[in-house]
Amino acid sequence: MNIYLDETGQISKHKDSKYFIIGSFTTGDSKRVQKQFVGWKKKKFPRKLRNLSEVKFSNTGLDDTLRLKTIKFISNLDVRIRYSFIKLNNIPNDYLGKNGIKAGHLYTDMVSKTLESYFPISDMSFRVFCDTRNLKGLTSSEFKSIVTSIIRSQLDPKSIIQIERLDSTTNVNIQIADWICGALDRYYNNKKFGNEFFAVLKNNLLSEGLELFKKSVINQKIQL
């Protein structure tokens, strides 16, 4: 199984976003999906964007009509989506330090929980490809080690586990994950056409989104 994963923005509290989202998908034919998305970009995107190595959902050279058409195109590919999200006001005390949010640790935990939602599986290989980002407090090796140890316990001992952090400009399927995250961000953060974006992707969801730590604030108040 190959899983492609990305996220929305930064883990920080600001007025434009109440939620942080980890989006992922798997597909039966990664190369075919990649080829089809590149073909769509070269045919449908504005001329000045067609040959760029990456065009993100948020690119200012796109309008929402084209964004929605692109999400519809992605939804017709063989993509099966799982995602998790957290309300930024619900970040547990364990992830709050003297210098602010322990973003690297929280991100790693969210990635792990998102991947766990794919289990049980019978595949003998579990390969994860995610974008590089600032892990703030963790090294890349530590991130890979933590995620691997969490998922290894749920796989056959002989299974192959691969966790790769890649520059998204080099991996088209991570770019597709960026588009999925962009659409989910519009929906959860009540942005323009959010309902329309979510309605398009709904049939591609393997399950409802996994909300993490939704009881943490209540529990923290009780402990006080």
C-alpha positions in Angstrom: 0.0 0.0 0.0 1.2 3.5 -0.9 -0.1 6.4 1.0 0.4 10.1 0.0 0.0 12.7 2.7 0.0 16.4 3.1 -1.4 19.0 5.5 -3.0 22.4 5.7 -0.8 25.4 6.5 0.9 25.7 9.9 -0.1 24.6 13.4 -0.8 28.0 14.9 -3.7 29.9 16.2 -4.8 32.7 13.8 -8.1 34.2 12.8 -8.3 32.7 9.3 -8.2 29.0 10.3 -9.8 27.2 13.3 -8.7 23.7 12.1 -5.5 22.0 11.1 -6.0 19.1 8.8 -3.9 16.1 7.7 -5.1 14.7 4.4 -4.1 11.4 2.7 -5.0 9.1 0.0 -4.2 5.7 -1.5 -4.8 4.5 -5.0 -4.5 1.3 -7.0 -2.2 2.8 -9.6 0.0 5.6 -8.4 1.7 6.1 -11.8 -1.5 6.4 -13.7 -3.0 8.9 -11.3 0.1 10.9 -11.4 0.1 10.9 -15.2 -3.5 11.9 -15.4 -3.1 14.9 -13.0 0.0 16.2 -15.0 -2.1 15.9 -18.2 -4.9 17.9 -16.6 -2.5 20.6 -15.4 -0.9 21.0 -18.9 -4.3 21.1 -20.6 -6.5 23.1 -18.2 -4.3 25.4 -16.1 -3.3 28.9 -17.2 -0.4 28.9 -19.7 2.0 30.5 -17.3 1.4 27.7 -14.7 1.4 24.6 -17.0 5.1 23.9 -16.9 5.7 24.6 -13.2 6.9 21.7 -11.2 4.1 22.2 -8.7 0.9 24.3 -8.6 -0.6 24.3 -5.2 -4.4 24.6 -4.5 -3.6 28.1 -3.0 -1.8 29.4 -6.1 -3.1 32.9 -6.8 -3.0 32.3 -10.5 -6.0 30.0 -10.2 -9.7 31.0 -9.7 -12.2 29.1 -7.7 -14.0 27.8 -10.8 -10.8 26.1 -12.0 -10.1 24.9 -8.4 -13.5 23.2 -8.2 -13.1 21.7 -11.7 -9.7 20.3 -10.6 -11.1 18.8 -7.4 -13.9 17.2 -9.5 -11.2 15.8 -11.8 -9.3 14.4 -8.8 -12.5 12.9 -7.4 -12.9 10.9 -10.7 -9.5 9.4 -10.3 -8.9 6.2 -8.3 -8.2 8.1 -5.0 -9.5 6.9 -1.6 -9.2 9.5 1.1 -8.7 9.4 4.9 -8.0 12.5 7.0 -7.7 13.8 10.5 -8.2 17.2 11.9 -7.8 19.2 15.1 -9.5 22.3 16.3 -6.6 24.6 17.2 -8.3 25.6 20.4 -8.3 22.0 21.5 -4.5 21.4 21.5 -3.7 19.4 24.7 -1.4 20.8 27.3 1.1 18.1 26.5 1.8 19.9 23.2 2.2 23.3 24.7 5.6 24.5 25.8 7.3 27.6 27.1 8.0 28.7 23.5 4.6 27.9 22.1 3.0 24.9 20.4 5.3 21.8 20.1 4.3 21.7 16.4 6.6 18.9 15.4 5.4 16.5 18.1 1.7 17.3 17.4 2.2 16.9 13.6 3.9 13.5 14.2 1.1 12.3 16.4 -1.5 13.4 13.9 0.3 11.7 11.0 0.5 8.5 13.1 -3.2 8.5 14.0 -4.1 9.2 10.4 -2.1 6.2 9.2 -3.6 4.0 11.9 -7.0 4.7 10.4 -6.0 2.5 7.4 -5.7 -0.6 9.6 -6.4 -3.5 9.5 -4.8 -4.3 6.1 -3.5 -7.4 4.5 -0.8 -5.7 2.4 2.8 -6.8 3.1 4.2 -3.3 2.3 3.2 0.0 3.9 4.8 3.0 2.2 4.1 6.6 3.2 5.1 9.6 1.2 4.7 13.0 2.8 5.8 16.6 2.1 8.8 18.0 3.9 8.0 20.6 6.6 9.6 22.1 9.6 9.2 19.5 12.4 10.1 22.1 15.1 11.6 20.1 17.9 12.2 16.8 16.0 14.6 15.7 13.4 13.5 13.9 10.3 15.0 10.6 11.6 13.1 11.0 14.9 9.9 11.6 13.0 10.4 8.5 10.8 11.3 6.4 13.9 8.3 7.4 15.9 5.8 6.8 13.0 7.4 3.5 12.1 7.3 2.2 15.7 3.6 3.1 16.0 2.5 1.4 12.8 4.8 -1.6 13.0 2.9 -3.1 15.9 -0.2 -3.4 13.7 1.5 -5.0 10.7 2.8 -8.5 10.0 6.4 -8.7 11.3 7.6 -9.4 7.8 6.0 -6.3 6.3 8.0 -3.7 4.6 7.6 -0.2 6.1 8.8 2.9 4.3 8.3 6.5 5.6 9.6 9.1 3.1 9.7 12.9 3.4 9.9 14.4 0.0 10.0 17.8 -1.7 6.5 18.0 -3.1 7.8 19.5 -6.3 9.3 16.1 -7.1 6.2 14.0 -6.3 2.9 14.7 -8.1 0.9 12.5 -5.8 1.9 14.6 -2.8 0.7 17.5 -4.9 -2.7 15.8 -5.3 -2.8 15.4 -1.5 -2.2 19.2 -1.3 -5.3 19.8 -3.4 -7.3 17.4 -1.2 -6.2 19.3 1.9 -7.0 22.6 0.3 -10.5 21.5 -0.4 -10.9 20.2 3.2 -9.5 23.4 4.5 -12.2 25.4 2.7 -14.9 23.2 4.2 -13.7 23.1 7.8 -12.7 26.7 8.1 -15.9 27.9 6.5 -14.2 29.5 3.5 -15.7 30.3 0.1 -17.2 27.3 -1.7 -16.3 25.0 1.2 -19.5 23.1 1.0 -19.1 22.6 -2.7 -15.6 21.3 -2.4 -16.5 18.8 0.3 -19.6 17.6 -1.6 -17.3 16.7 -4.5 -14.9 14.7 -2.4 -17.5 13.0 -0.2 -17.7 9.8 -2.3 -14.0 9.4 -2.2 -13.8 9.3 1.6 -13.2 5.8 3.1 -14.6 7.1 6.4 -15.6 10.3 8.2 -12.7 12.6 9.2 -11.0 11.7 12.4 -11.3 14.6 14.9 -8.4 14.4 17.4 -8.3 15.7 21.0 -11.9 17.0 20.8 -12.3 16.2 24.5 -8.9 17.5 25.7 -10.0 21.0 26.6 -12.9 19.6 28.7 -10.6 17.2 30.4 -8.1 19.9 31.1 -10.7 22.1 32.7 -11.9 19.3 34.9 -8.3 18.7 36.1 -8.1 22.3 37.1 
